[in-house]
């Protein structure tokens, strides 16, 4: 995997050579082997990483404990910014796919870098918003299971037979076939073209139809019960989708509010800093003017 220079990373692309050299001097190079964990869920977010070589998976665990790959990061991409911005524990695990080289920046230096470079702060926010949107899409697809596929996996042999019987009895093909058979049966026994095997009032025919009704009724009820269970499963999945969506929207809103609050704080600090510099310049100008008048 080819290595990327720090200047080629979009986050630092608008910096001049001196600024790139300065930020590179305070970044620590860290190397990871294939399969090695770079950051873990729940640990404090004290480092911000930029990948210069290799690829890594950003992974979370679902409710069943299974690993879900949210994002595959490559050269020029970064991670670890969310927990640093929100001051919360890591929400995901990052694992090296191959040999990975990163440049790490500590929390205080990361914030100082964002204060000094507005374009980089905007890039971080844009990347963060894109990842939250992608995570929401992945979580929704995890919950939105196909009810038909789930039912197909759960169905027993008896349930399959019941569905086939119910589908057959509830079709025009069955009605037409049965009508033809009954008509022929009655005509042959009334006209006596052949020996009577079921003379009027067709006791054998009534017995056969009674057997059919006695068995088809329970079988159809079995199929209807299975359909009711399928409807309940669909309603449960819809509820899970709505719950997940609500949670993710709330999380997204909370992250956005935290980011806006921090941006406002940084903006206020920047204004105070600029105001202080202006006051110093004015004071120094007044001192020089006073000195000139005194010298005269």
N, C-alpha and C positions, 0 to 999 in steps of 0.2 A: 504494500500500500504506500503510495507516494506521500511524502511529507509536505505540509503546507506551511508557508511562512506566516508569521503573525500579521504582517501587513496585508496579506491576502484574505484574512478573516473579515467578513463584512462589519463586525462589531468595531474593528479598529481601522477600517478603510479610509476614514476621513481624517485620520491623524497624520501629522507630518513625520518625517524620519526621526527627529529628536524626541517627539512624544512616544512614538513606537518603541524607540530604544529605552526611554525612561520607564514605560510600563512593562517592557520585557525584563528590565533589570530587577523589578520587584516581584516577578512571577517565578514560581518554582516549577521546574520541570519534573514530572512524575511519569514513570513507565509502569505498565501493567501487562501481565502475561495473559494469554487466552484463557477465558473462564474465570479470571480473577475479579472479585467484587471491588468496584471503585468506591461506591458509596452504598450505604445500607439504609433500609427503612427505619425510621425512629431515631437515628443518631442526629446530633446537632449539626446544623448547616453552617460550618465555619469556613468552607472553601468553595470557590467558584472555579469551574473547570472549562478550559477550551481545548478541544481535540485538535492536535496538529498532525497526527498520524494514526491510522487504524480506525476501527469501528466498534461501537458499544451499543448494547441493548438497554433501553430504559424499561424497567419491569415493575409491575405491581402484582399483588395477590388478590384474587376475588374472594367471595364469601366461602367458597369451597376449598380454598387453600391452593388453587391452581395458579401458575404463573401466567401473566398476560403481558405480552410485549406491546407497550404503548408507542414506542418510537425507536428507530434505529439511527443513532447519531454517527456522523462521519467527520472527516477533516473539515475544520472551519466552523463546526457547530459547538454549542456550549450547553452546559447543564449545571444544576446546583443553585440556580439563581432564585428559585421560588422560596426555598426555606430561608435564604439569606434576606430576602425582601420582607417576608412575613414573620421572621424570627421564630419559626415553628420547626419541629423536627422534620427530617427528610420524609417525604411522602411516597418515594419510589426507590427502587434499587437499580443501580447501574452496573452492568457486567460486561467485561471486555469480550468481544467476539474473537479478535486476533490480537497481535501485539499492538498495544495502544500507548501512544505518547500524548500526554496532556501538559498544559501550562495551568498552574493553580494560582489563584489570587485569594488572599485572606479577606475576611469580612470588612475590616476597617479600610483596607486599600481599595476594595471593590466599591464601597460607597464613595470614597474620595474620587475614584475614577469616574463614577456616574455623575457626581456633582460638577466635575470639571468638563465633562464631555456630554452635552445634552443629546447629541445624535445617538450616542451609544445607549443612553437610557431609553430613548424611543425604540431602538432596535430590540432591547431586552423586553420591553413591554409588548411589542408586536409579536416577538417569538413566544412570549408567555401566553398571550391571547390565542395564538394559533394552536399551541399545545393543549390548552384547556378545551378549545373547541374540538380538537381531534380526540382527546380523552373522552369527552362527552359522547361523541359518535361511537367510539369503541364500546363504552359502557352500555349504551342503548342497544347496540347489536348483540351484546352478551345476553341481555335480558330478553330481547325479542326473539324467543324461540318459536319454531314452527310447531303449532299444536298438532297438526296432522302427522309430522314425523315422530313426535313424542308418543302419540297414541299408537302409531304403527309399531313402535318398539315394545310397547306394553301389552299389546293385544295377544290373548291366548288363542289356541286352536278353536275352542268352543265359541269365542267371541267372533272369530273370523267366519265360522260356519253360520252363526246367527245373523251376521251382517249380510252374507250372501243370500240366505233364505229370505230375509226381509227385503232385500233389493229385488229378488226374483218375484216374490208375491206382490210387491207393490209396483209392478210394471204392466204395461199394456200387453206385452208378449204373453205373460202368464194368463191374463184374463181371456185373451183371444183363444189361446191353446185350450184352456179349460172349457170354454164355451163350445168349441168344436167337439171336444171329447164327449161332453155331456149330451150335446145334440145327437151325435152318432149313436151313443149308448141308448138314448130314449127311442130313437127311430127304429133301431134294430130290434129292440124288445117289443115295440108296439106293432110293427108290420110283420114280425115273425119271418123275415127272410131267411133267418137261420134259427137254430133251436133257441128257445127262450132260456137265458141264464139268470135274468132278473126281471120277472114279469111285474106289471103294474101292481102296487104303487112303488116299485123300484126300491125295495128294502136294502138290497146290497149297495146300491148307489148312495142312499142316505147314510148307510153305515160308513162308507168310504169318505163321504164329505164330512161326517162327524169326526172321524179320526183326523182328517186334515185340519179341521178347525181346532180340535183339541190340542194338537201339537204346534200348529203355526202360531196360535195366540201367544203362548209362553215364549216361543223363539223370538217373535217380534218384540215382546216386552223386554227381553234380554238386550236386543239391539237398541231399543229406545233408552234403556238404562245406561248403556255404554255411551250413547250420544249425550245424555244428561251429564255424565261424568266428564265428557270431552268439553262441554260448554262450561262446566265449573273450572276446568283447567285453563280454558281460554280467559275466563274472567280473572283468575288468579294471576296469570301472566300479564294481563292488562294492568292489574293493580300494581304488580312489581315494576312494570315499565313506568307508570305514573309516579310511583314512589321514588324510583331512581332518578327520573327526570327532575323531580322537585328538589331532591337532595343536591344534584349536580348544579342546578340553577342557583340554589342558595349558596353553595360553595363558590361558584363563579362570581356571584354578586359580592360575597364577602371578600374574595381576593381582589376584585376590582376596587372595592371601597378602601381596602388596606393600601393598595398601590396608589390610589388617588390621594389618600391622607399623607403617605410618605412623599409623594411628589410635591404636595403643597408645603410640607415641612422643608423639603430641600429648596423649594422656590423661595420660601421666606428667608431661609438661611443665606441663600445667594443674594437676595435683595439687601439684607442686612450687611453682608460682606461688601457689596458694591457701594452701599451708602456709607459704610465706614471708610472705604478707600476715598470716596469723594470728600468726606469731612476732613480726612488727613491732608488731602491735596489743598483744600481751602485753607486749613490751618497753616500749612507750610507756606502757602502764597501770602497769607496775612503776615506771617513772621518775616518773610523776605521784604515785603513792602515796608514793614516797621523798621527793619534794619536799614533799608535804603534811606528812609526819612531821617533816621537817627544819624546816619553817616553824613547826610547833607547838612 
